[in-house]
Amino acid sequence: MGVDSLGYVAFNVSKLDEWRALLEKVFGMEPRPRGDGAIDYRIDSYHHRLTLVPSDSDSVTVIGWEVATVAKLEATVDALRKRQVVVTAETAALCDERKVKQLYSFTCPMIGNRQELYFGPLVSNTPFTPSRGISGYKTGALGLGHVVYWVDDLSASVKFYEEVMGFAVSDYIAWDDNDAVFLHCNPRHHTLALMKADPGPAGELMHLLVEAQSLDDVGYGYDLVRDMGIPVMIEPGKHSNDHMQSFYLQTPSGFWMEYGFGGREIGPDWEIRNYDAPMLWGHRFVGA
Ligand SMILES: [Fe+2]
């Protein structure tokens, strides 16, 4: 039971050109236009990891969790249904759009967003061709990266992700008005973090992290962000818990993306810690 990694994320975006510039010029992702106006983005061997859908409003339409086996997928669906969560077996047409073999969807009772569980991602037989000269992304068994969501009920949400979705706590950070719990489902330090929705808006994505294979990718990316006038929200720095060296920018949809390198991984001797600051150094808040 439980999920194995973050697989994909899709967004409705009102500023497609600005989004294209961000994902292609800064992050070097490879666009794969779908033919219906949407653009899938490839960052590794998978067909795609991100999708932009042109819209008159901005939202995160879905996050997709990968599950390694059919048996585990079915067990996770059963666990959700035992909690009275309505889970839908999705159509072959949606499987084809997502490029997966089998797909379920549900509305998370804690975050309130649409989530999908899938098995069997399509991989490409050709090499990833980045839009700029980057070394690529750290994905594989670690998945796409991590997402951080604001929730109303932090302890109930953590319990749900532990008991139904198969996550385990990595550590805790409480600082200023913030209270955050970090959770893993594979060796990536956290695939999901949950923050008490005070001051943040419950149910909203705070940020999505993607992790580069080299610090230089992040450094050059930071220069590009500054040159292009994209808002930097948190200056470069290193996190206290996962040791990620990163910076945060504001996407054209409002939520943030973290571009990082060097996150440490959870091993068998991992010990849960409680921190009173999210950074070892740097990571000064800039704001809009
Ligand atoms: Fe992060």
Residues whose N, C-alpha, C, O or C-beta is under 5 A from the ligand:
A	BS01	LIG	L209 E258
